């Protein structure tokens, strides 16, 4: 990391504020604070259209990458389902799906084989298969496929191998790529959608195959193999001196027995190394091929988009074909004409009226001590209003009843309950508008840095997705080309 | 706060994990600030090479070296260290075996690369080892160099394996310096000197991962500390408001809006046009509110100290970090 991204961002946003000046269209409904919003006018140059990508028979592999916690797995599953329901024969390779999502697709049993997903709409003639990667099993299968039974048993029983296969940094990445190569080689599917491991950074996932390859090709391997191979060979004195020094140092560091395990392992694996290297290279080429489309997944948050920018840059550097950015959890508002400031001012206005009338200042925090006391029903009958203040989180049942009863004979504007509710609605709106403007700022920063990247925005859902209907909904949102997000004003 | 809180033993190595996207780096940094308050010295350690700490504290990338990064309220100090496994290994070779030269030769051969990226767990051994070294380090006067070490650790899905790696390595390398080092690290990590905290959000997936993570940590006999719910949104409408909303008259809301100057309350007027979108947003809020309530209950059932940190409306910045530190302190976490 030689560049300081924040510096770039700053200069970039200085640019947009300059260009945005004067271009903001005049609106009639907004307040004085509106004048110029430096963050409005930058739009991604291109909109990512998901359906043409999924429908194109030339698209054979879609790779979803991005940092953890941005909805990568869900996006991969939603894309797979959508492509299948649009008539393609699809397999989704997930790495570590949430349990309920896996259950909904029927792949919660780890058997490392694609399973057909039931319950999809197959009227267009498509099929959806899904599998969850079992990295140890994938590794074991490679060993079994490429070594004779005796040698395979020796490798599988080697303690060093057992640790290596269960999770050295990078095994998951390597095995995901290996599995992708296998699925592609079977040629049973029109389209493979791959979810990538939640790597520490953008680099891991692209580097792991190479890294393993260079290790396997490297001098170190020769060193480790040396004792086994060098026995009878003369004429390699020079190397030999270096070797024994190295093995000595390694032995000192690792302990003789571990070194022996490593050496045994390496010797047993020797015949397979060529295969690893070849396949790693082949998978790498496959990723660069025209039939592959990378989608970088992110959420409109600073860290996630910073990672997304790294991915975009890395993919470009590796000649990997980027189709675009999927931006999950983007918020909108149906009342974007009302700014956060005005909403807050109006809410305060409504609350002040009530303070004058009722001398009670409920602001809306459930843990404020007077939550109960403010029960806006001086006329409220019954013992409910005298009960102790409820715990936050446990709605006081009796109070609800009181409110309900009170509602019946209060429907005028003067009604404090309506005002309280309205103030709450306005505060909620102010919060939403602040969120919108924050999201917009981070998005614009990204768009300024990478105007070439096509973007598909997915409107936020209030809850989690864990069934096919939810995935279908996400797919609809993904494919819905939203030429214009609700215009926002800069929030507070 | 409750007087008892101060009597509680505060572990010197505090490990902060959490699902990706929950803000564990932020929480780790706030925790370091909170622990350093009142003249203490805390070291904030980063192990994943993302330079998240530098970004958070708005400084340039951290070198491999301990550097003062912030001053805590009351004169405390926060130091930061981004551990680079490769440099840590060379360091280690030099420090313990005077093998600086061999280290360079190993590097040439690709052995260092091997050791820090390919060799099972060796990378994690180095990372945890370095953190434990900082925990145990003492000054000439016999005092600990750092009162607390806070680690911004790998995510929940990998934390048990990460912390437990030394056990595995001690099993693999049955003798030799690595074996001894691994065992020494495990002694620190499995003792009350260490507490592993998990950061989560009030959403289903992070909560599920937290529950699973705690079970794994407990299964491996690693000391689980606290659960910290991050980015908790304020309660704007409580249960009673939401209940009332179901039956509230729309024209009445429009009139209330209109009364504050937001346009006409009549059908099609400015205020009237706001009512439906506002109610729609409140509906989404209600749905989320119910989900959050459910998830909070799940977390409460874990029987661990549970803390909540507010979502900062202005986004995360340095001032916000201090705000969260104060919040943690008020909640008796340090």
Interface residues (C-beta under 8 A of the other chain):
Chain A: X1 X4 X6 X29 X67 X68 X69 X70 X96 X98 X99 X100 X159 X160 X163 X164 X166 X167 X168 X169 X170 X198 X200 X201 X211 X212 X214 X215 X218 X219 X220 X223 X242 X245 X246 X249 X250 X251 X252 X253 X254 X255 X256 X257 X258 X261 X299 X301 X302 X303 X304 X306 X333 X334 X335 X338 X342 X345 X346 X349 X350 X353 X364 X365 X366 X367 X371 X375 X392 X393 X395 X396 X399 X400 X403 X404 X407 X411 X412 X413 X415 X417 X418 X419 X420 X421 X422 X424 X425 X426 X427 X428 X429 X431 X432 X434 X438 X462 X463 X464 X466 X492
Chain B: X19 X20 X21 X22 X48 X49 X50 X51 X52 X55 X58 X60 X61 X93 X97 X99 X102 X105 X106 X109 X110 X111 X113 X114 X117 X118 X119 X120 X121 X123 X124 X154 X155 X157 X161 X168 X171 X172 X173 X174 X175 X176 X177 X178 X179 X203 X204 X205 X206 X208 X233 X234 X235 X236 X237 X238 X239 X240 X241 X243 X244 X245 X247 X248 X249 X252 X253 X255 X256 X257 X259 X260 X261 X262 X263 X270 X273 X274 X276 X277 X278 X279 X280 X281 X282 X284 X285 X287 X288 X291 X293 X296 X313 X314 X315 X316
